């Protein structure tokens, strides 16, 4: 642990990120992927559905 109390970083390690920041980044990537896939599936389903064309 450093003198300033920061956790998750080693002295001189420029690439190190706190654990919460890593989790946040992965969460954002996963959310983006789920939204993209869900939107694509919804669009494909709507395009195939027979009906009046309004729904």
C-alpha positions, 0 to 999 in steps of 0.5 A, a space after each residue: 500500500 502506498 503512503 497516500 492510502 491508495 489501493 490497487 496500485 503499485 508504485 511506478 506501475 503506470 497501467 494499474 487501475 483501482 479494482 472498481 475502475 476495472 469492473 466499471 469498464 468491463 460493466 460498460 462493455 458488457 452493457 453495450 454488447 447486450 444493448 447492441 445484440 438486443 436491439 439487433 434481435 428486436 429489429 430482426 424480429 419486428 422485420 419478420 413479424 407479419 401484420 398491419 405494418 404499423 406494429 
